Amino acid sequence: MPSIIQLLPDHVANQIAAGEVVQRPASVVKELLENSIDAAATDIKLVIKDAGKTLIQVIDNGKGMSVTDARMCFERHATSKIKNAEDLFNLHTKGFRGEALASIAAIAHVELKTKQDQEELGTHIIIEGSKFVSQDVAVLPKGTSFLIKNLFFNIPARRNFLKSDTVEMRHIVDEFQRVALAHPQIYFTLLHNGSEIFNLPPSNYRQRIVNIFGGKTNEKLVPVTEETELVKITGFIGKPEFAKKNRNEQFFFVNNRFIKSAYLHHAITNAYEGLIKDGCQPSYFLYLDVPPNTIDINIHPTKTEIKFDDEQSLYAILRASVKHSLGQFNVAPVLDFEHDQNLDTPYSYKDKTSNMPSIQVDANFNPFASEEKSENSNSRSVSFASKGNFIPKKETQSWESLYVDLKNDTRAITSSISYEKEEEVGSLFTDEKVATVTSFYQIHKKYIVSSIKSGMLVVDQNKAHQRVLYEQFLTNITVQEAASQQLLFPLELYYSFDEIEFIKELQVSLENTGFVFDAIGSESVQISGIPVNVQESEVSIVLEELIANLQSEIPNNNFSLHDGIAKTMAKSLAVKTGTTLTSTAQENLVHSLFACKEPTISPFNKPTFITLSVEDLDKKFAL
């Protein structure tokens, strides 16, 4: 029997490796940006077209490559970062696997231009699907330029599985932000379809965060600093009142490398326990410096997972550091019932010396003078009789005597007044069945109970209201334009770049629900009108939940988009469990529910009500 096992050709092996390394255009962006950082670049420019499907270009002013290195960098497992196995535990660079460029070249058209500072001419190489097309000498500036075109041109199935341009661009922006936050000393620029999205000059960590997430972020940040033998922690956390529904502002960096760690994230949320609402996420931008030999980065090709030698100690230090910062800057509330703020000494008085208080004495003060005057006045109010007995003078009646017998006088006056009475008319309908009204009762501020002909009706007030609002919003979006209530003063809300782009995508649908947008800027949204059943204080909550629920992917067809908006707004605005409803409100809610097209289930396929028949109740008592 002939042998059947054989070595795969290099271009086939590279395509297989590309399945792990290059999952979408954002993966290419990450690998190229990290190569530029490893090349000691101080100015990096990222150019994108059609969310990376047509063009991805990274231009830097780094070291550049020689002619040999420029050709060698596209070979599998060819790298300048490590030389032996021991270097894996002493990494100071972003890349080390030597797989990225070979994988990218296997599934795209790649054009490389590079030149070292000491060389007069550079190298220009063109590769298409792992095949070298040309290699020429060219006049180039110092640095390297990678141009990636037609990604997945030879793998149609992978290209068809890519999401919409909006979603893919959001992933690219995420990778760009992670690299830019880790290296504030580098000048970063991002262009998409000819328009500039980010222009980030060199700065400190705080300023870089503000430049990326908007000017309003500055007031949210609380600094964190801690240094131990195990780890050095620096960075910022967000104030509890600015907690969001999504995790867009949560970043861990270990040795300037972005990582994901559910274990460390739990330490942060544990420190915020009791300070933020359920379902909200705190913001944090934390930089951890640890010895390279205490971590293992070689877990996954994306290098976002890291193993630590002593995770338990790191957890405790991180949790304590965050708690300390929240308390140090008076973010966490402190209850001290014995503390009197009036006794606090201002900091400006700390250098002042205390002086002996001066005492002044009034030599003319006579404590008995007032008593003598009172005795003389009392003696004047007494008249003596001839037999030696004294008779007090009758004093004037007090003001209280004016109100004596006032009630009796009032009754006497009102009883003498005659009023015109309406003519009594007998009722035409004396049937008791017509006079009876169905009563509604609220139980535990959660359920509405009412009697029906067959037994008893129990309605979940939250899910029922969700169904009512859902059908209202869906009708307004798809059939008719909703009514809008104009605000006396326009409302200005601040968002990050991603959120602003997301609101622009949903602008037409939101306007159909009743929102009126005056302006949508680069960092803020100005709203002058809101839906009739939305309070002004709820606008930011509704938009935030809408962004959090739909941000993973905007549906391609309009109905799915409108359905998602209606569901999110209904869930946000529905009456919550624990809200007391009046009898009229309970009755209106039940009647509105049964006027819906699908009254039995909520928009999220949960039952809105149940019925208990008399037979079911009889069975309960028959036990």
ChimeraX attribute file (.defattr): number of C-alpha atoms within 10 A of each C-alpha:
attribute: neighborCount
match mode: 1-to-1
recipient: residues
	/A:1	3
	/A:2	4
	/A:3	5
	/A:4	5
	/A:5	6
	/A:6	6
	/A:7	6
	/A:8	9
	/A:9	8
	/A:10	14
	/A:11	18
	/A:12	12
	/A:13	15
	/A:14	25
	/A:15	23
	/A:16	13
	/A:17	19
	/A:18	21
	/A:19	13
	/A:20	14
	/A:21	21
	/A:22	24
	/A:23	13
	/A:24	21
	/A:25	23
	/A:26	21
	/A:27	18
	/A:28	23
	/A:29	24
	/A:30	19
	/A:31	20
	/A:32	24
	/A:33	25
	/A:34	15
	/A:35	20
	/A:36	26
	/A:37	21
	/A:38	17
	/A:39	18
	/A:40	15
	/A:41	20
	/A:42	16
	/A:43	20
	/A:44	22
	/A:45	19
	/A:46	21
	/A:47	21
	/A:48	24
	/A:49	17
	/A:50	15
	/A:51	24
	/A:52	25
	/A:53	21
	/A:54	14
	/A:55	19
	/A:56	25
	/A:57	23
	/A:58	21
	/A:59	22
	/A:60	28
	/A:61	23
	/A:62	24
	/A:63	19
	/A:64	27
	/A:65	22
	/A:66	16
	/A:67	19
	/A:68	9
	/A:69	13
	/A:70	20
	/A:71	16
	/A:72	14
	/A:73	18
	/A:74	22
	/A:75	18
	/A:76	19
	/A:77	15
	/A:78	18
	/A:79	19
	/A:80	14
	/A:81	17
	/A:82	18
	/A:83	10
	/A:84	7
	/A:85	8
	/A:86	10
	/A:87	14
	/A:88	19
	/A:89	15
	/A:90	15
	/A:91	19
	/A:92	16
	/A:93	17
	/A:94	18
	/A:95	22
	/A:96	20
	/A:97	17
	/A:98	18
	/A:99	22
	/A:100	30
	/A:101	24
	/A:102	25
	/A:103	27
	/A:104	28
	/A:105	26
	/A:106	28
	/A:107	25
	/A:108	21
	/A:109	23
	/A:110	26
	/A:111	20
	/A:112	18
	/A:113	26
	/A:114	29
	/A:115	28
	/A:116	21
	/A:117	15
	/A:118	9
	/A:119	12
	/A:120	12
	/A:121	18
	/A:122	24
	/A:123	23
	/A:124	21
	/A:125	20
	/A:126	18
	/A:127	19
	/A:128	21
	/A:129	22
	/A:130	23
	/A:131	13
	/A:132	14
	/A:133	13
	/A:134	11
	/A:135	17
	/A:136	11
	/A:137	14
	/A:138	15
	/A:139	13
	/A:140	18
	/A:141	18
	/A:142	22
	/A:143	24
	/A:144	28
	/A:145	26
	/A:146	19
	/A:147	20
	/A:148	27
	/A:149	20
	/A:150	17
	/A:151	27
	/A:152	24
	/A:153	18
	/A:154	16
	/A:155	12
	/A:156	10
	/A:157	10
	/A:158	14
	/A:159	15
	/A:160	9
	/A:161	9
	/A:162	15
	/A:163	15
	/A:164	14
	/A:165	14
	/A:166	18
	/A:167	17
	/A:168	20
	/A:169	22
	/A:170	21
	/A:171	20
	/A:172	21
	/A:173	20
	/A:174	16
	/A:175	19
	/A:176	20
	/A:177	19
	/A:178	18
	/A:179	21
	/A:180	23
	/A:181	25
	/A:182	22
	/A:183	20
	/A:184	19
	/A:185	17
	/A:186	20
	/A:187	18
	/A:188	23
	/A:189	20
	/A:190	19
	/A:191	16
	/A:192	18
	/A:193	13
	/A:194	10
	/A:195	10
	/A:196	11
	/A:197	15
	/A:198	19
	/A:199	14
	/A:200	20
	/A:201	16
	/A:202	17
	/A:203	15
	/A:204	12
	/A:205	20
	/A:206	17
	/A:207	19
	/A:208	21
	/A:209	23
	/A:210	16
	/A:211	19
	/A:212	19
	/A:213	21
	/A:214	18
	/A:215	16
	/A:216	15
	/A:217	19
	/A:218	15
	/A:219	11
	/A:220	15
	/A:221	20
	/A:222	18
	/A:223	18
	/A:224	22
	/A:225	15
	/A:226	17
	/A:227	13
	/A:228	9
	/A:229	7
	/A:230	15
	/A:231	18
	/A:232	18
	/A:233	22
	/A:234	19
	/A:235	20
	/A:236	23
	/A:237	23
	/A:238	23
	/A:239	21
	/A:240	21
	/A:241	13
	/A:242	15
	/A:243	19
	/A:244	20
	/A:245	18
	/A:246	18
	/A:247	14
	/A:248	17
	/A:249	17
	/A:250	16
	/A:251	23
	/A:252	22
	/A:253	22
	/A:254	22
	/A:255	19
	/A:256	18
	/A:257	22
	/A:258	20
	/A:259	17
	/A:260	16
	/A:261	13
	/A:262	8
	/A:263	12
	/A:264	18
	/A:265	18
	/A:266	13
	/A:267	18
	/A:268	23
	/A:269	18
	/A:270	14
	/A:271	17
	/A:272	20
	/A:273	12
	/A:274	11
	/A:275	17
	/A:276	17
	/A:277	15
	/A:278	9
	/A:279	9
	/A:280	16
	/A:281	22
	/A:282	25
	/A:283	24
	/A:284	24
	/A:285	22
	/A:286	23
	/A:287	25
	/A:288	19
	/A:289	17
	/A:290	17
	/A:291	15
	/A:292	17
	/A:293	14
	/A:294	13
	/A:295	18
	/A:296	17
	/A:297	20
	/A:298	16
	/A:299	11
	/A:300	11
	/A:301	16
	/A:302	17
	/A:303	17
	/A:304	17
	/A:305	15
	/A:306	16
	/A:307	13
	/A:308	14
	/A:309	12
	/A:310	11
	/A:311	12
	/A:312	12
	/A:313	12
	/A:314	18
	/A:315	17
	/A:316	12
	/A:317	20
	/A:318	24
	/A:319	20
	/A:320	17
	/A:321	20
	/A:322	27
	/A:323	19
	/A:324	18
	/A:325	19
	/A:326	23
	/A:327	13
	/A:328	13
	/A:329	11
	/A:330	10
	/A:331	17
	/A:332	17
	/A:333	9
	/A:334	8
	/A:335	7
	/A:336	7
	/A:337	6
	/A:338	6
	/A:339	9
	/A:340	8
	/A:341	7
	/A:342	6
	/A:343	7
	/A:344	8
	/A:345	9
	/A:346	7
	/A:347	7
	/A:348	7
	/A:349	9
	/A:350	8
	/A:351	7
	/A:352	7
	/A:353	6
	/A:354	7
	/A:355	6
	/A:356	5
	/A:357	6
	/A:358	5
	/A:359	5
	/A:360	6
	/A:361	6
	/A:362	6
	/A:363	6
	/A:364	6
	/A:365	8
	/A:366	8
	/A:367	8
	/A:368	8
	/A:369	9
	/A:370	9
	/A:371	9
	/A:372	10
	/A:373	10
	/A:374	10
	/A:375	10
	/A:376	10
	/A:377	10
	/A:378	9
	/A:379	9
	/A:380	9
	/A:381	12
	/A:382	12
	/A:383	12
	/A:384	10
	/A:385	8
	/A:386	7
	/A:387	6
	/A:388	7
	/A:389	8
	/A:390	11
	/A:391	11
	/A:392	9
	/A:393	10
	/A:394	8
	/A:395	7
	/A:396	6
	/A:397	8
	/A:398	7
	/A:399	8
	/A:400	7
	/A:401	9
	/A:402	9
	/A:403	8
	/A:404	10
	/A:405	9
	/A:406	11
	/A:407	10
	/A:408	9
	/A:409	10
	/A:410	10
	/A:411	10
	/A:412	11
	/A:413	10
	/A:414	9
	/A:415	8
	/A:416	8
	/A:417	7
	/A:418	7
	/A:419	6
	/A:420	5
	/A:421	6
	/A:422	6
	/A:423	6
	/A:424	6
	/A:425	6
	/A:426	7
	/A:427	7
	/A:428	6
	/A:429	9
	/A:430	9
	/A:431	9
	/A:432	7
	/A:433	8
	/A:434	8
	/A:435	8
	/A:436	8
	/A:437	7
	/A:438	8
	/A:439	13
	/A:440	19
	/A:441	16
	/A:442	20
	/A:443	13
	/A:444	10
	/A:445	15
	/A:446	18
	/A:447	20
	/A:448	22
	/A:449	21
	/A:450	19
	/A:451	16
	/A:452	14
	/A:453	8
	/A:454	11
	/A:455	14
	/A:456	16
	/A:457	18
	/A:458	19
	/A:459	22
	/A:460	21
	/A:461	26
	/A:462	21
	/A:463	26
	/A:464	29
	/A:465	22
	/A:466	28
	/A:467	28
	/A:468	24
	/A:469	23
	/A:470	26
	/A:471	19
	/A:472	16
	/A:473	26
	/A:474	21
	/A:475	17
	/A:476	20
	/A:477	23
	/A:478	16
	/A:479	10
	/A:480	12
	/A:481	14
	/A:482	20
	/A:483	17
	/A:484	19
	/A:485	17
	/A:486	16
	/A:487	13
	/A:488	8
	/A:489	9
	/A:490	15
	/A:491	18
	/A:492	15
	/A:493	15
	/A:494	19
	/A:495	20
	/A:496	21
	/A:497	19
	/A:498	20
	/A:499	22
	/A:500	18
	/A:501	17
	/A:502	19
	/A:503	19
	/A:504	14
	/A:505	13
	/A:506	16
	/A:507	15
	/A:508	14
	/A:509	20
	/A:510	23
	/A:511	20
	/A:512	23
	/A:513	27
	/A:514	23
	/A:515	24
	/A:516	22
	/A:517	19
	/A:518	14
	/A:519	12
	/A:520	17
	/A:521	14
	/A:522	16
	/A:523	18
	/A:524	19
	/A:525	19
	/A:526	16
	/A:527	20
	/A:528	18
	/A:529	22
	/A:530	25
	/A:531	21
	/A:532	14
	/A:533	12
	/A:534	17
	/A:535	11
	/A:536	14
	/A:537	9
	/A:538	13
	/A:539	18
	/A:540	14
	/A:541	16
	/A:542	19
	/A:543	19
	/A:544	17
	/A:545	19
	/A:546	23
	/A:547	22
	/A:548	17
	/A:549	17
	/A:550	15
	/A:551	18
	/A:552	11
	/A:553	14
	/A:554	20
	/A:555	15
	/A:556	10
	/A:557	8
	/A:558	12
	/A:559	13
	/A:560	12
	/A:561	17
	/A:562	23
	/A:563	18
	/A:564	20
	/A:565	27
	/A:566	27
	/A:567	23
	/A:568	22
	/A:569	21
	/A:570	26
	/A:571	24
	/A:572	20
	/A:573	20
	/A:574	18
	/A:575	18
	/A:576	16
	/A:577	14
	/A:578	13
	/A:579	13
	/A:580	15
	/A:581	17
	/A:582	12
	/A:583	14
	/A:584	10
	/A:585	12
	/A:586	22
	/A:587	18
	/A:588	11
	/A:589	19
	/A:590	22
	/A:591	11
	/A:592	16
	/A:593	24
	/A:594	13
	/A:595	11
	/A:596	16
	/A:597	10
	/A:598	14
	/A:599	18
	/A:600	17
	/A:601	15
	/A:602	23
	/A:603	24
	/A:604	11
	/A:605	10
	/A:606	12
	/A:607	15
	/A:608	22
	/A:609	21
	/A:610	13
	/A:611	16
	/A:612	14
	/A:613	15
	/A:614	14
	/A:615	10
	/A:616	13
	/A:617	12
	/A:618	10
	/A:619	9
	/A:620	9
	/A:621	7
	/A:622	7
	/A:623	5
